Amino acid sequence: MAAFSKSIPHSCYEIGHTWSPSCTVAYLQITQGALEESLKIYAPLYLIAAILRRRKSEYYIHKLLPEILQSTSFLTANGSLYMAFFCILRKILGKFYFWTPGFGAALPASYVAILLERKSRRGLLTIYMANLATETLFRMAVARGFITPMRNGEVLLFCITASLYMFFFRCKDGLKGFSFSALKFIVGKEEIPSHSVLPETVYAKAEKKIKGSEEVSRQMKIITLTRKLMDSVCKHGPRHRCCKHYEDNCISYCIKGFIRMFSVGYLIQCCLRIPSAFRHLFTKPSRLLSLFYNKENFQLGAFLGSFVSIYKGTSCLLRWVRNLDDELHAFIAGSLAGVSMMFYKSTTISMYLASKLVETLYFKGIEAGKCPYFPQADGIIYAISTAICFQAAVMEVQNLRPSYWKFLLRLTKGRFSSMNRRVLDVFGTEASREFKGFIPQLDPRYTIVKPELALDLS
């Protein structure tokens, strides 16, 4: 249990910037490191995004550099201002309390930093950090025995989230923007009720398409044979009159959905592994084979493929059973399709989608006039969420998501791990648990507490 009432008299040099006794020098060093890493992160990110979006030359000339610099200033400020408020709070309070090294210093720093970022990106950053903070609080609660983890809890959460997402997807004006486009890509436009095309028209187009495919050139024979094979597998399969997949029967509709999204998941995982694989291109060429024959590639493919096939299969089955097409079908099909996460269990994915769902419900409440609108809500939530994560990074890094801890180390050039966490053990969170044996080499001329006394206090 954390000792909230305790305090320690150490200086900010003895706890925080142990590599330099000067607050100003430490601040400038953190700022320099954060600036370098921020540029390395955002410059290629914005450039690749611009290429994929096929931006025009005017964007590269007038907007690309300002956007890179604005996001860079946001991330740099988040790191440098944390160091500044860390020292300021120590000077104001005269000592360190449980909340000051992490939450107290990160809260104002994060709020000022998010105001420097572009408004279009604040929402995404807020959702990400809120998701991360929720996961961190959950891990803290588990570590303290307040919560007992549920087996396959991430799968259950994903089932609930998927059911509501698919329900809103089927409802008119239920989802908008990226969420709607993403689900439309995953499950197909055939599952959208507003997809208004007359059956007679589609049947006519399908017949012309089949006749045209019989007259393809020799170069297209492989594709034609593959399609004929798929048709022969489910040649005489049924299709309900309410189903909008007019070119396929229900069975082939589900099979094709599985193959399509399995391929997408497999390729995504392959692309994610390309940088690490090519890093060992000359030293260990055999590792290139793991790029294509990795277990995670097939797991992500099976997750996406089975999600789509279960959702489509359940939707078609419910149309046959109830003899109508209803939004309720999407709720049931989505919940059953959520079981597909058994192939690719991910707490991060489940909690992120749940956070996005909460955001969607909140904005729907605002539109309906049932929820109040707070103009600065995104900035406040981002600041609180980031402060929670920094509190964990200082006091109990074992409860922080490992990828975020690596990001903090990268942003600070490894200096975040140089904090004197042995002294912070007095607060009862096992702050030095992951840093066994690390003792900072402090200059006794600038210390308040002697090293022997410091060990006694901890």
N, C-alpha and C positions, 0 to 999 in steps of 0.2 A: 504493500500500500504506500502510495506517495505521501511524503511528509510535507503538506502544503504550508504549514506554519513555520517551518524552519527557514533559516537564512544563513548565508556564508559571507564573511567579510572580504573575500578575495577581490583583487582588482580585475578589470577586463583583460589585462595582459595575462594574468595567471590562469584565467578560464578560457577566454576566447581566442585572441590573436597571440598565441604562445610563441610564434615564430619571430615576432617583433614587439618590443616594448612600447613603441610609438603608435598611438591610435591613428594618427594621420597617415603614417607609412603603411599600416595594415589596411586602412581604407583604400588607399591608392593602389596597393597591390591586388586587392580583391577586385577593384574596379577594372584594372588592366586585364586580369585573367578572365573576368566575366565578359568584357568587351570582345576579346579575341575569340572566345568560345561561341558567343552569340552570333558574331559574324560568320563563323564556320557553320553554324546551324542554319541561319536564315538565308544567307546568300544562295546556296545551292537549292534550298527548299523553295524559295520564291521563283528562282530561275526555272526549275523543273516544272513547277505549277504553271508558270506562264507558257511554257512550251506545250504542255499537255492541253491547256485551254486555248491554244492557238491564238495568243494575243497578237494584236497588230503592232507594227513598228512604233507607233506613238506611245504605246504602253512602255516599251523598253527604254524609250528616250526620256519620257517625262515622269513615269510613275514607279518603275521598278526600283530604282535606287532609293527614293524617299520612303517607300514601303519597307524596304530592307532595313534602312536606318531607324525607322520608327519602331519596328519590332525589336531591333537590336537594343535600342535605348530602353525599351520596356524591360527586357530580360537582364540587361546590365544593371539597371536601377534596382531591380528586385534583389540582386545579390549585394551590390555595394551599399544600398540604404539599410539592409539588414545589419551589416557590419557597423554602420554609423549609429543606428538606434541601439544596438547592443552596448556600445560605449556610452551613449547619452543616458540611457536608463541607469547604468551603473553609477554614473556621476550624480544623477538626480537623487536616486534612492540611497546611495552610499553603500549598498550591499546587493547581493543577488538573492532573489527568492525563486521558488520553484518555477514560476511562470515567466520570469523575465528573460532568461537566456534564449528561449525558443519562441513561445507564443507572443510575449510582450514586444520583442524586437521585430518580429516578422510581420505583425499586424499592421502597423503604420507604414512599414516599408512596402508591403504588398499592395496596400490601397493606393499609395502614391504611384507605384509602378504601373498598375493596371490602367490608371488614367492617362498614361503616356501611350498606351497601345491603341491601335485602330479600333473603332467601335464595332466593326464587323467581326472582329476576332475575339472580342471580350466574352461573348456568350459561349463560344467553344472552349475557351480557356477556363471559364467558370465551371462549366459542366465537368471538364476533365478533373479540375482540382477538387470539386465537390465530391466526385466519385472516389478520388484518391483519399480524401479526408474521411469519408464514410468507411472505406475499407480499413484505414488506419485506426479509427475509433473502435471498429469491430475487433481488430486484432488486440487492441489494448484491453478491451472488455474480456476477451477470451483469456488473455495472459493473467488478468486479475481474478478470474474465476466467476465473473458476473454472468457470462454467457457460455453455454455449452454448444460447440459447433454441431450442426446437423449434418449427417452424412448425405452427400449429394445435394447439399443446400443450394449450391450455385445452379444446379440443374432445375431444382424446384423454382427458384427465383426466375430463371430464364423461361420456364413454362408459363408462369403468371404474366411476365412481361410480354412474351410473344403472343399470348392470347389477346391481350389488350391492344397491342400494336396492330395485329391483323384485323381486329374488330374495327378500329379506327380507320384502317386502310380500306376496308370495305364500305364504311359509311361515307356519305356524301360530305365533302369538305372536312372529313375527319382528320386527315393528315395533309400537310403542305410542305413545300420546299424539298430539302434533301431527303428527309425521311420517306416521303411519298415516292420520290424518284428511285431511292435505293430499294424499297420493297417492290416497286414495279419491275425493276431489273431482276430481282431475285425470284419472285413468284410468277412474273409475267402479267401482261395487260389483260389476259383472259379472265383473271380473277377480279377485275374491277367492274362493278355493276354498271357504271356509267359508260362502259365500252359499248356504245350504241351502234351496232352493225346488224342489219337484217340477216337472218339465217340464209334466205334465198340468195342474197348477194354474195355471201361468203362461200356458199356451196358452188356457185358459178365460178368464182375466182379460183377455188380449190381445184375444180375440174380442169380449168384452163392451165393451171400450174402443173398438174399431173401430166396432161397431154404434152405440154412444152418440155417437161423433164425427160420424156421419152425420145425427144429429138435432139438431145444435147450432143456436143462434140465429143471426140475421143478423149480429150483432156479431162472431161468431167465424168468419165465412166466410173471412177472409183467412188465419187460422191453419190452417183446414181445407184450403184450397187449397194452401198451402205444404207441408203435410204430404203431401197427395196427390201433389204434384210430386216430393217426395223419394221417395215410394214407387214412383212411375212410373219414376224413374231406375233403380232397382234392384228392379223388381217381382218378377222371377223369380230373384233371386240366391240362391245356396246358403247353407246354415247347417249346420255340423257338429253332430252330436248332443252333443258335449262342450261346445259353446259355450253360455254362459248368457244371451246377449243374445236372449231368446226372441221379443221383439217386432220384431226387425230381422234381416235376413240379414247375412252378414259384410261385404258391400260397403257397404251403407247404414250399418252400425254404425261403420265406419271414417270414412265421409264425415261423418256427424253428429258424431263425436268431434272431427274437424278443425274443423268450423264452430263448435262450441261453445267450444273452447279458443282458437280464433283470435279470437273475439269477446271472450273474457275478457282475453286479452293486449292486444288493441287498446284496450279500455276502461281497463285498468290504466294503460297508458302515457298515455292521454288525461287521466286523473285526476292523474297526476304532473305534467303540464304545465299544469294549470289555474292554480295560483298565479302562475307567471311570465307566463302569457298575460293574465290579468286585471290584472296590474300595468301593462300597456301598453294597457288598454282604451280610454282616452281619448286618449293620445298617438299610438298606432299601432293603430287598430282592425283594420287588415288582418292583423295578427299573430294574430288570433283564428282565422283560417282554418288556420293552421299547427297549431292544436290538434287538428284532425281529419285534415288531410292531411300529416302529418309522416311521414318515412321510418321513424323509430324505432317508431312505432305499429304499422306493418305488419310490421316486423322481429320485434318481440316476439310479435305475433299468429301470424306464420308459424312461429316457434320453438316455441311451446306447441302450436299446432295440428298441426304436423308430428310433434312428439314423440308426441302421443297417437295420431295416425292410424298412424304407423309401428309403434308398440308394439302397438296392437290388431290391425293387419293381420298383423304377424309372428306374434303369438300365435295368431290364427285359422289362418294358414297351417301352423304347426307342429302344430296339432290335426288338420288334414286329413292331413298327411304321416305323423304318428306314430300317429294314431287314438287319442289319449289326451290328457288334460290334466295337465301336470306342472309343478312349480316351475322346472325347468330351462328351460322355455320363457320364463319371465320374465327369466331371466339373459341369454338370447340376444336377446330382443326389446328389453330395456333397453339393451343395448350398441349395437344398431343404431339405436334411437331417439335415442341420444345424438348422432348425426350431425346432428340437427336444430339443434344449437347453431351450425352454420355460418351460419344466418340471423341469429343474435344472439350474436356472440362476446363472452364476458364472463369474464375471469379471476376477477373477484370472486365471481360465482355459482359457478363451478367449484370454487374453493378453499373457499368457505363450505360447500358441500354435502359436499366431501371431509372437511372438519373435523368436520361433524356425523356423517358416517359413521364416522370414527375414534372419536368419542365413543360412538356406538351399539355398535361392536365392543368397546370397552373395558368398557362396562357389561354386555354379554353375557358377556364374560370373567369379570367379577366374579360374575355370577349362576351361571356354571358352575364357579366356584371356581378358575379358572385364572389370574386376575389379582388382585393385591392391591388393597385399598381404602384410599385415603388420604383421611381426613376433610376436610382443608384443601386438597385438590388444586386445587379451582376458584380459591381465593384466590391460591395460589402461581403457578398458570399465568397467571392474569390479571395479577399483578404483574410477572412476567417478560416477558410479551408486551407490556404497556404500556411497560415500561422499554426494550425493544428499539425500539419505535416512537418514544419520546422521544429515544433515542440518535440515530436517523435524523433526527428533526426538528431536532436541534441540530447534528449533524456533517455530514449529507448529506441535506438535505431533498429533493434531486432523486430520491432513491430511495424516498421516502414517497408513499403514495397521495394524490393531490391533494385529494380530498374530506376526508381526515382532517387534512391540513395546514390547510385552510380552517376546519375545526371548531376546531382549536387556536387559530387566530387569532381566531375569534369568541369563544372561551371566555376568552381573555386580553385582549380588546379590542385586538388587533393588537400587543401588546407582545412576543409571541414572536418577531416579525420584527426586534425592536430589539436582539437580542443582537449582541455584537461578534464576528461570525464571521470577520472578517479575521485576527484573532489566532489563531483556531482552525485556520486553514489550515496551521499548522505540523505538525499531526497527519496531514496527507496525504490528507484525505478531500474536499478541495475544498468546505469548509464554506461559503465565501462565494460560491460559483458562481452561485447564484440571487439574490444580493444585491449585484451589481456596483455600485460607486459609493457604497454606504452606509457612512458613517463616523459613529459616534455622537459627539455633542458632550458630552464629559466635562469635569467640573470638575477642573482640575489639583490643587486642594487635597486631593482625596480619592483620587488615583491613586497607585499604587505604581510603575508603569512609565511613563516618559515616552512620549508619542505617537511620537516618532522611533524610540526603542528598540523600541517595540511593533511598528512596521512592519518593523524589521530582523529581529526574532524570527520574524515570520510569513513 
